[in-house]
Amino acid sequence: MLKTGLHEMNAPVIDRSAFLSTLSATSTDRTAALWIVGISSILFALAVPFAGIKLPPVPAFVASYQSALAVCDTVTAVLLLSQFSVLRTRALLWLSSGYLFTAAAALIHALTFPGLFAPTGLFGAGAQTTVWLYMIWHGAFPLLVLGYAWLKEEDGGPRIRGATSNAIYTIVLGVVATMGAFTWIVTAQHDLLPVLLRDGRYTPTMIGVVSFVWSLSFAAIVSLWFRRPHSVIDVWLMVVMCAWLFDIALSAIVNVARFDLGFYAGRLYGLCASSFVLAVLLIENVRLQARTVGLVGRLREQSASDRDFYGKRLALYGAVVESSNDAIITQSLNGVITGWNRAAEHLFGYSAAEAVGKSIDIIVPEDRKPEVRSILNRISSNESIAQHETVRLRKDGRALDVVLNVSPLRAESGEIVGASKIAHDITEEKQSREKLRREIEERQRIFETSQDLILVTDGFGNFIQVSPSVKDILGYSPEEMIGHSATEFIHPDDLDRTREEMRAARRGAVKRSFEARYYHYDGHEVALNWMGTWSEPVKRHFFIGRDLTEKQAAEAQFRQVQKMDSIGQLTGGVAHDFNNVLTVITGTIGILSDAVADRPELAAITKLIDDAAERGAQLTKHLLAFARKQPLQPREIDVNALALEAAKLLHPTLGEQITIMPQLTEDAWPALVDPGQLSTAILNLALNARDAMPEGGTLVLETRNVFLDDGYASMNADMVAGSYVMIAVSDTGSGIPPELIDRVFDPFFTTKEVGKGTGLGLSMVFGFVKQSGGHIKIYSEEGHGTSVKIYLPRSSGVQETDIEALQNVPITGGDEKILIVEDDALVRQYVVSQVKSLGYTALEAANGAEALTIIDSDKTIDLLFTDIIMPGNMNGRQLADEAARRRPDLKTLFTSGYTENAIVHHGRLDSGVLLLAKPYRKSELAKMLRTALAS
């Protein structure tokens, strides 16, 4: 290759000079032209005073001058037309026709000149024939030069289409026809023309015609001067037109008659004018011929050098073929092997003597033989084949994976006579590729299906790869994170620790474990436990993050249970000891009261002590209720009857500004509970609701039969799955702030002013429900109200009701696609798992904006299952309205922690919508999904 490169660098380069019509004029050209114009001007000035001196007539001079003029102009025209045949410019065509016309005019002028070939000239020429021919001849040429000047451009100007020969024939015939017409006019129509020459002298008409012709020549010079840039021909055409002006001035203006000094001098200027461009063109042709001779000599030397070079290269190629590590095989178009190098012997096991002359089929499996025929057919069609993977056979029968590069093999004439084939063994490489492919696929499957978050960053902390699990954990799609810095997603307080762990990994520490919080798409924090390592070869950090949300929630729930148990034990102990004290006080106050009965002032004091002891006794009852140590007297009760009775008692207590609305299930199950404690619990909840509605509102008492399944039980500590009777107390009040929702059941916790409450009402309800084996759940949103749901165990030993029988029928699912919108991550995960277990396809979103994005991108969603109260600018009702606007056929099912009737009467949902109240069992979910999909 090095020798080839050197050889190509030393090869002669053929320099094709530009044509004179396009080659820019140099300063040398302009200087030479100015010298000639200057000398011509001086001679013209010297001749003008003597132009009228009469000299002897010499007709032979006219014949010689006209002949020389015709020959020069004809040769010039031919040379210009040869350039036109290559350049095809219209400007050159016009200039060539000008020279052809002057040649023809000079010839006719000589034939018609009196005294040369006939006394009065040929063709019946008259006294004015040659004079008019001279004027036509000297006027037509400047006109054609003007046409050239206005057509020419820097690149030669406009070009003709079609064959140049047709254009050349056209102008030749045109010139002949035009000259023939002019000849007929000045001979046959001679008498119709004005007299220009009388008695050998010029008439006034002659002066006018000559002035016009002279002006045309001057206009040609001016046009050439302003049509820049000037080519070499442009410069010498200006010299020609200067000589042309001197010719006309001496021959037809300043002289007196024929054969005077001006007559002869002017024609000498005309002969010079016809010679300037011709001389330049001939000099250029001589120069080109000299260069051609030199080029031929160099080409001969180059040819000898090439023969030597190619001989050496052929020997080099032979050595390369034999030393190649790849098998190189040549074969004829009928498949007969004609060349077989050593690598082919090693690869296929056949020696060159065994392979050459045999069919290529000796190394081709039976099922691959049609492939060989196809390859040879393509090669014969002058097609090359690159990187074609196939299978070939060794002599011992073992199959080889090879990649082929096949090219046509040509004879010296260029005919394709065979194929040249390079075969590279890729058996081991293919096995390695397949192994690598399986490993990559396995790792990709792990990457795509991992429930943990897998991140890959570069050395600067920019994400390179993000596992799809990021959607479930952080709410982002991988594409939204790739290319961004990790600092955009990490909690600021954890940035320094993360950077330190990355630096430690780069120092050689492997499998570093640490915790760092990331921001979720909706803005909340997600705690993740990270395992990280650094790969020096690829300069990448690899991280695996496990979501700690569920773990932390479970730990928080466990701590809450422990806290409530601890507080319960404390309050129970306090209440027990306090009861002992109260026993002494209440027991002795009666004795004291009897002793001071006759003393009113002391009797009043004992009455105050007795009232305080009674209040203390009530306080201890509340404390014992929270501690689940109060003496209960449970019995089977009708919760509907108890709720109706409570509603009657609450009317005077709550006041006229609050509307009480019982919404009771007709066939509610009986519950085994202390009715007095249950009434007190409802009263406490109603009083809390009243305080949350100072300007009035609606209080809803609702009963319902529910089944809390294992999934719900797993999300709520110290409760057992089973059948429960739900009693809900819901209000339309101010609601509870999120940061206080976990503390409302704590003893002595209250948001009321000092002296407005003890903070034991909800704690008493909590303790009573837990002691009764039930469950309590509170749902609240600031500005939307609160719903407290008490779940009491259904009384055993009764017949199965119709509703229970309905709930126990097999659960039916479906194959539709459901979009689940829930802001609580744990609840969302629970619902998604339940929906998928019913056979549906489940999509999930944490807020309204995210849900609308999914709705726009997936037109196959059948049902929108959304919570009503969600943080942000869009609640469930607004989401459903916007979804219906975009997808009128999309069905909607609502869910909420509030009771159905409370929601409806709050005015946030229209009548007739479908609502699944939280919590719900799987059968209720399945039934409502089918109901919504069928609606």
Beta strands, then each sheet from edge to edge (+ up, - down):
strand 1: 197-198
strand 2: 201-202
strand 3: 327-332
strand 4: 337-340
strand 5: 385-393
strand 6: 399-410
strand 7: 416-425
strand 8: 453-458
strand 9: 463-466
strand 10: 512-519
strand 11: 525-535
strand 12: 540-547
strand 13: 635-637
strand 14: 658-663
strand 15: 671-673
strand 16: 697-708
strand 17: 722-731
strand 18: 775-781
strand 19: 785-793
strand 20: 817-821
strand 21: 841-845
strand 22: 863-867
strand 23: 891-896
strand 24: 915-917
sheet 1: 1+ 2-
sheet 2: 4+ 3- 7+ 6- 5+
sheet 3: 9+ 8- 12+ 11- 10+
sheet 4: 13+ 15-
sheet 5: 14+ 16+ 17- 19+ 18-
sheet 6: 21+ 20+ 22+ 23+ 24+
end
